[in-house]
């Protein structure tokens, strides 16, 4: 139930941001998952190909073959190259099944709640402490009667769904990118080198998006708690570091209605 807090005059209360340690833990959780998946995928596919198969691939005949993977068709100029790719695809599917079991939905849900649970607790304690200082209400009383469990659960689930998409997209790209290289006539060593570059890019992207995800989680928690307490207006504040997006920096310091949001012509949102 939304509270209506009465204060004699408007008061500003700063909101909490995720700690650097929580940010790093979340980045490590997501990028670590991608790195472990890539290492296992490499061990279970490329390193499982026998020498005879690789030699046939390197010295292939000139027949054609096509492979379909996730509704995408890969055409191979050489039959033996296509045979090599077929063996690789079989190994990659087996690897995918193992990795989906290792990084199961249940494991991801638990890991997300562990890290973001700390963010939620810190957010809750700081906001209610600040509001308690303004209104004179015991922060413990505010927390006890908050009633936002369904909202926080929904935010946990949204973050978990994002992590699962990250996992699934990475697994698909590992296979599709390698098949594409084979269909373009790359050598085995070139395909493996390309896979290593893909791993680096995917890990870096996981880190970057993880920072955005944990920040979004914290911001939505803050908004929900503020509105639950009857707060209607806010001032946009950035972390004021080199990672702040231009569209967010444009909003810095501006006051806005929480129920409406803060529009910027830079991103059109």
C-alpha positions in Angstrom: 0.0 0.0 0.0 1.4 3.4 -1.0 2.2 5.7 1.9 1.6 9.4 1.9 4.3 11.1 4.0 3.7 14.6 5.2 6.7 17.0 5.6 6.6 20.7 6.4 8.7 21.7 3.4 10.3 19.9 0.4 13.5 18.0 1.3 16.1 16.4 -0.9 17.2 12.9 0.0 20.0 11.4 -2.1 19.5 7.8 -3.4 22.0 4.9 -3.1 23.9 3.5 -6.0 25.3 -0.1 -6.2 28.7 -0.4 -4.5 31.7 -0.9 -6.7 32.2 -4.3 -5.2 28.6 -5.3 -6.1 29.2 -4.0 -9.7 32.4 -6.0 -10.0 30.8 -9.2 -8.5 27.9 -8.9 -11.1 30.4 -8.3 -13.9 32.5 -11.3 -12.8 29.4 -13.5 -12.5 28.3 -12.8 -16.1 31.7 -12.6 -17.8 32.9 -15.6 -15.8 29.9 -17.6 -17.1 30.8 -16.7 -20.7 34.5 -17.5 -20.2 33.7 -20.9 -18.6 31.3 -21.8 -21.4 33.8 -20.8 -24.1 36.5 -22.9 -22.5 34.3 -26.0 -22.2 32.9 -25.5 -25.7 36.4 -25.4 -27.1 37.5 -28.5 -25.2 34.4 -30.4 -26.2 34.4 -29.5 -29.9 37.6 -28.4 -31.5 39.9 -30.5 -29.2 37.7 -33.6 -29.7 38.2 -33.6 -33.5 40.6 -36.5 -34.4 43.7 -35.8 -36.5 42.3 -37.8 -39.5 39.2 -35.6 -39.7 41.3 -32.4 -39.5 43.6 -33.7 -42.3 40.7 -34.4 -44.5 39.4 -30.9 -43.9 42.7 -29.3 -44.8 43.0 -31.4 -48.0 39.4 -31.6 -49.2 37.9 -32.5 -52.5 35.7 -30.2 -54.6 32.2 -31.3 -54.0 29.5 -29.3 -52.4 27.6 -29.8 -49.1 25.1 -27.7 -47.1 24.3 -27.7 -43.3 21.3 -26.1 -41.7 21.7 -24.8 -38.1 19.0 -22.8 -36.3 17.2 -22.2 -39.7 20.5 -20.8 -41.2 22.0 -22.5 -44.2 25.7 -22.9 -44.5 27.0 -23.9 -47.9 30.4 -25.6 -48.1 32.3 -25.7 -51.4 34.2 -28.9 -50.5 32.5 -32.1 -49.4 35.1 -33.0 -46.9 34.9 -29.5 -45.4 31.2 -30.1 -45.1 31.8 -33.5 -43.5 34.2 -31.8 -41.0 31.6 -29.2 -40.3 29.0 -31.9 -39.7 31.2 -33.6 -37.1 31.8 -30.2 -35.5 28.1 -29.5 -35.4 27.3 -32.8 -33.8 30.0 -32.1 -31.1 28.7 -28.6 -30.6 25.1 -29.8 -30.0 26.4 -32.3 -27.4 28.4 -29.5 -25.8 25.4 -27.2 -25.7 23.4 -29.8 -23.8 26.1 -30.2 -21.2 26.5 -26.5 -20.8 22.8 -25.8 -20.5 22.8 -28.4 -17.7 25.9 -26.9 -16.0 24.5 -23.3 -16.3 20.9 -24.2 -15.7 18.1 -21.8 -15.2 17.9 -22.8 -11.5 21.6 -22.0 -11.0 21.3 -18.6 -12.8 18.3 -17.7 -10.7 20.1 -18.4 -7.5 23.3 -16.6 -8.6 21.3 -13.5 -9.6 19.4 -13.3 -6.4 22.6 -13.7 -4.4 24.3 -10.6 -5.9 21.2 -8.5 -6.6 19.8 -9.4 -3.2 22.7 -7.4 -1.6 21.9 -4.5 -3.8 18.2 -4.7 -2.8 19.0 -4.8 0.9 21.4 -1.8 0.7 18.9 0.2 -1.4 16.1 -0.6 1.1 18.1 0.3 4.2 19.5 3.6 2.8 16.3 4.9 1.3 14.2 4.2 4.4 16.9 5.6 6.7 16.9 8.9 4.7 13.1 9.0 4.6 13.0 8.2 8.4 15.3 11.1 9.1 13.0 13.5 7.2 9.7 12.2 8.6 10.7 11.0 12.0 9.3 7.5 11.3 11.4 4.6 12.4 13.2 3.1 9.3 12.6 -0.4 10.7 8.8 0.3 10.7 9.0 1.6 7.1 10.8 -1.6 6.0 8.5 -3.9 7.8 5.4 -2.4 6.1 7.0 -1.8 2.7 4.9 -4.4 0.8 7.1 -4.5 -2.3 7.9 -8.2 -2.4 6.1 -8.9 -5.7 7.9 -5.9 -7.3 11.3 -7.0 -6.2 10.6 -10.6 -7.3 9.6 -9.3 -10.7 12.9 -7.3 -11.0 14.9 -10.4 -10.0 13.1 -12.4 -12.6 13.8 -9.8 -15.3 17.5 -9.8 -14.6 17.5 -13.6 -14.6 15.8 -13.7 -18.0 18.5 -11.3 -19.3 21.2 -13.6 -18.0 19.6 -16.6 -19.6 19.4 -14.8 -23.0 23.1 -13.9 -22.6 23.9 -17.6 -22.1 21.7 -18.8 -25.0 23.0 -16.1 -27.4 26.6 -16.9 -26.6 26.1 -20.7 -27.2 24.4 -20.0 -30.5 27.1 -17.6 -31.6 29.9 -20.1 -30.7 28.5 -22.6 -33.2 27.2 -20.2 -35.9 30.4 -18.2 -36.0 32.5 -21.3 -36.4 30.3 -22.8 -39.1 30.4 -19.5 -41.0 34.2 -19.5 -40.9 34.3 -23.1 -42.2 31.9 -22.2 -45.1 34.2 -19.3 -46.0 37.1 -21.7 -46.4 39.0 -20.9 -43.3 41.6 -23.4 -42.1 41.1 -25.2 -38.7 43.7 -22.9 -37.0 41.9 -19.8 -38.5 38.5 -21.0 -37.2 39.9 -21.6 -33.7 41.6 -18.2 -33.7 38.4 -16.6 -34.8 36.6 -18.4 -32.0 39.0 -17.0 -29.4 38.4 -13.5 -30.7 34.6 -14.1 -30.4 35.1 -15.2 -26.8 37.0 -12.0 -26.0 34.3 -9.8 -27.5 31.5 -11.8 -25.9 33.1 -11.5 -22.4 33.7 -7.8 -22.8 30.1 -7.3 -23.9 28.9 -9.3 -20.9 30.8 -7.0 -18.5 29.5 -3.8 -20.2 25.9 -5.0 -20.2 26.1 -6.3 -16.6 27.0 -2.8 -15.4 23.9 -1.4 -17.2 21.7 -4.2 -15.8 22.7 -3.8 -12.2 22.3 0.0 -12.5 18.8 -0.4 -14.0 17.8 -2.9 -11.3 18.9 -0.4 -8.6 17.1 2.5 -10.3 13.9 0.6 -10.7 14.0 -0.4 -7.1 14.6 3.2 -6.1 11.7 4.4 -8.2 9.3 1.7 -6.8 10.3 2.6 -3.2 10.0 6.3 -3.8 6.5 6.0 -5.3 5.4 3.5 -2.6 6.3 6.2 0.0 4.4 8.9 -1.9 7.3 10.7 -3.4 6.4 12.2 -6.8 9.5 14.0 -8.0 13.1 13.3 -8.5 16.4 14.7 -9.8 18.4 12.7 -12.3 21.9 12.0 -11.1 24.6 10.2 -13.0 27.7 8.5 -11.6 29.7 11.3 -13.4 32.4 9.0 -14.6 33.7 8.0 -18.1 31.1 5.3 -18.5 28.1 7.6 -18.4 26.2 7.6 -21.7 25.7 10.9 -23.5 21.9 10.7 -23.3 22.2 10.1 -19.5 24.7 13.0 -19.0 22.2 15.3 -20.8 19.6 14.5 -18.1 22.0 15.1 -15.2 20.7 17.5 -12.6 17.2 17.9 -14.1 14.1 17.5 -12.0 11.2 15.3 -13.3 7.9 13.6 -12.4 8.6 10.0 -11.4 5.3 8.8 -13.0 6.3 10.4 -16.3 10.1 10.0 -16.5 12.6 12.3 -18.0 12.7 12.7 -21.8 15.8 13.5 -23.8 15.9 14.4 -27.5 19.4 12.7 -27.6 18.0 9.1 -27.4 14.4 9.9 -27.9 13.3 8.1 -24.8 
